């Protein structure tokens, strides 16, 4: 059973802003961080990537990963 699912999804913008994606787990967040993230990456990007990786591996709490991803998404301007 996967332990990286989040209680609440985080909605983010894909591309030029007319597509949305609902991120529901640390695994989904990692995929988004690695493929869709804007070029400019702040420290919050690295923190979100690290904690989402840890959550997927069972070393961190999924709610902490969701929060870190949400903070990074807001800072990057992709949070809906």
N, C-alpha and C positions, 0 to 999 in steps of 0.2 A: 504494500500500500504506500502510495506517495504521501509524504508529509510536508511537501512544499506548497500545497494549495493555500490560497489566501481566503480570509473571511469575506472580504469585499474586493471586487475587481477595481483596477485602476485604469481609467480610460485615457488613452494617449492618441496623439495625432500622428498619422503616417504621411510622409511625403509633403506635398504642398498645402496640406491642411484640409482637404476635402474628404479624407478617409480617416476613420477612427478604428482603433483596435482596443479590445478589452483584455487587459493583462490579468490573469487569474491565478498565477503561480510564479514561484521563483524561477522555474524552468522557462516559462514564457517570457519573464522579464529579462533573463539572460539572452534569449534569442533576440529580443527587441534591442537590447543594449549593443549587441554585436552586429546587427544588420541594419537597423533603422535609425540609430542615434545620430543626431546632428554632428557635423565635423568637430565643432568646438566642444571639448570635453573638460568639465570642471572637476575639482576634487570630489564632488558629490557623485560623479559618474564612477570613479574608481571605488568609492566606498560602497555604492549600490552593487557594483559588479562583484566585489569581494563577499559581501554579506549574502547576496543571492546565491553565489556559488556554495558558500557554507551551508545555506538552508537546503539546497538540493542534496548536498552530501550528508545532511542530518546533523551538522555541527552548529547550526544557528536556528533561531526561532523564525518561522515563516512570517509572523506579524512584524518582526524587526526588519525583515527583508522587504516587505511591502512598504513600510514607512520609508526606508532608505531609497527605494525606487521612486516613490511618490515625490520625495524631496528633490531628488535628482531631476525628475521629469519636469517639476515646476521650475527649477533653476534653468533648465535647458529650453523652456518655453514650449514643451510638447504635451504638457498636462492639459486635459480637456477641462 
